Amino acid sequence: MALVAPRGPARTLWCEVPEVLNSAVLSSLAPAQKRLQEAKFEVLTSEASYLNSLNVLEAHFISHPAFRDPHVLPPHDWDTLFSTILPVRKCSQLLMMDLEKCWQENILLQDICDIVRRHAEARFHAYVKYCENQVLMVRALQRLRDRPAFANALKRLESHPACQSLSLHSFLMLPMQRVTRLPLLLDAVLRNLQPADREYDGCMHALATLNDFVSQCNEGARNTERVEEMFRLAAAIEFPSHARTAPLLGPACSRRDRKPIRWLVRSGEMTQLIWKADELKLTFGKKFHKVPLHLFLFNDLLVVTKKKGEESYLAVDWCARSLLEVCEGAAAPPAAKHALLLTLLENRDARTVEMVMSCPSETDLSRWSEALAPLQGGAGEAVYAGWDCPQVAALYAYAPAQPDELPLAEGDVVNVTRKTSEGWYYGERTRDGEAGWFPGSYTVEIASAHVRARNLRQRYRLLALSGTYLGHRKRAP
């Protein structure tokens, strides 16, 4: 579009376009209405600029003969770098066609927000796919830079005037920047509208749609990062060959849609404090010795390891996250700083193990305690984490009365993550992942890992309470 071409360092303004200057509309608008038009016009001009950059990417890099040479860029790497960009470019082309049509029909750009929303609903899933692939794209580009043939070709292409001093990496990041900028542009439009204005509701709807896609894009990128991290940890953590119940890491921890089943929540060093039973073997009067450990907390699992090398670890114990008990400062010697008592209710050998652990700092202690502790609900509410939630089965069918409610068929199994004092549950149906509220009275709790973990926790607390009581009785005169 020639009318949106920048004039110098500043972008083209709506009030400067010949079609506007030659019309009588400019003099009839109040300052607030002019600001609204500038905000709308920036949606159009920024899309044109973005599409122009994608066209440079396609013509100068994607379709360049140098990058079609398998000795320079192997086909699987070409696919990783560029395959998700092309559908995104098609999205922008189709959106730009409708935006130009909107401009030709009315220089006030009536209903431009509705146009953006319709295109988002129909085609912006391409942006989600792109964001899922972005982590792999960046890593592939970093790896390829170490290949002389690719590095030389890339340097030659990036130095071309068409790139305007931008790198290939900058071009590849454009879709992520665009999908996160669009909600900001529509928010600027909304801030210049009044609730009574005809376009207000349409702009609100479009903004909500775009924000939902941004959330999906962020989630897609995060899922890919988690899956890639699990591949790395699967190679780094060694489990004993004789272990019968070694947990699975790596590819077994992701679904076909690349959404992770297991992912890393937190990892770091801790020191285990072990008391010496024989006082004759005390070293410099110390009644305990220190064992350096490295802990990996996953969403549903804790793995305790010893470091073997710079990036290698040997697993010494592990436990389901739902079978952990954590207590800050308990049973720690006076010399131990930033300590917590970590209880594995059922470890790798199906035994209950207590470990006094010392964290490097007060901040580490606080963050580990928060990561290891179960979620807390408000007054009259129970909140459960996905890795330790009750399961219920529907006794009766339930038809929703509200959009946020979950329909139930008899026999449906639901993972419950919230319970209110009024008997309403919130959960996710296992057969399809659909989530919503439903009355708890229509269901019954069934046997699950959560029930077993709850019983083990109750047993451990009763035994601990009995031990404390008997200890006090023995010390009593």
C-alpha positions, 0 to 999 in steps of 0.5 A: 500500500503506497498510502501507508509507506513511511515518510522518513523516521515517522509513520504515516498518520491518518490525517496526512493521507491525501484521501483524508485531506481532500475530504471534508471529514477532518474538519468535522471531527472532534479531537477525541474522534481524530485520536480514534481514527489514528488508532484505527489507522495504525492497525492498518499501517502496522499490518502493511509494514509487517506483511512487507517484512514477511514478504522480504523474508519469503523472497530473500531468505525462504525462496533463495537458491542458497537456502534450497541447497541441501549442502547449505541448509538440509531439508529438515532444518529448512522445515524447522526454520520456515514451515510455520512462517508461510501459513502466518504470511498467508494469514497476513495477506488475507487480513491485509486484503480485507483491511485495504477493502475497508479503507477503500469503502470508508476512510473512517475504517468502520468495523475494522475491529470486526474484520480483525476478529473474524480473521483471528477466529478463522486463521490465527491458529497458524500463530499458535503453531508458529509459537510452538515451533519457535523454540526449535527454530531458534535452536536450529538457527544457533546450531546452523551458524556453526556450519561454515556453508550456512554461516557464509550464505547467511552473512551474504544474504543479511548484508543485502540492502533489502534486509535494512540491516536486520538479521534472519533471526529478527525476521523470524521473530516478527510473528511473535511480535505481531501477535502480541502487539495486535491486542495493544493496538486494539486496546488503543482503539477501545480507549478512544471509544465510549460504551455507547458507541456502535463499535464498542462491543465489537472492539471488546469482542475482538480484543478478547479474541486476540488476548485468548490467542496470545495466551494460546501462543504463550502456552504453546511456546511454554509446552515446547520448552518443557518437552525439550527440557525433558529430553535434556534431563532424560539424557542428564539423569541416570537411574540405577539399572536395577531399579524396578520403578524408575520414572520415565523422562524424555519422549515418554513424557509428552503427548502426540500434540507435544503437550507435556505430561511431565515437566520441570517445576524447580531444580537446585542444590540442597544439603542433606544432614545425616546424624552420626549414630556412633559418638566415637566416630564424631569428627571435630565434635560434629554429630552429623555430616553433610551430603550434597544433593541436587533435587529435581521437582517435576509437576508430579514427581520429586527426584533426588540425585547426586551430581556426577559431572557438569551436566550429569546426575545419578538418581538416588531416590524418588517419590510421587509429588503427592506423597511428599510432606514438607515442614520448615525448620523441623528436627534440624540441628541448631547449626543447620541454617535454612533447613526443612524436613522433607518426608517421602511417604513412599520412596523408590523402595516403597518405604517412608524416608525422612530427610533433613535438608539445608537450603543455600539461602533463606530465599531458596528455603522459601521458594522450595517450601512454596514449590513443594507445599500443596495449594491452599484455598480460601475460606470454605474452599478446597483447592487441589493441584493437578498432580494431587486431585481427587477423581469423581465419577458421575452418578447422574447426567447433568445438563449445564445451566450456565456457560461455565458449567460442565455437562456430565454423562453417567459414568464420566470421570472428572479430575476435581481441582476446586470444591466450594462450601456450597457443594460445587466442584470445578474439574476437567473431564478425563475423556476430552479435557473439557473443564467447568463447574458441576454439582458435587451431589451428582458424583461420587469420589472414586479410588485414585492416587489422591485417595491413596496419598491422603491415606498415607499422609494421615497414617504418617501424621498419626505415627508422628503424633504418637511418637511425639506423645510417647517421647514426652511420656518417657521424659516426664518425671 
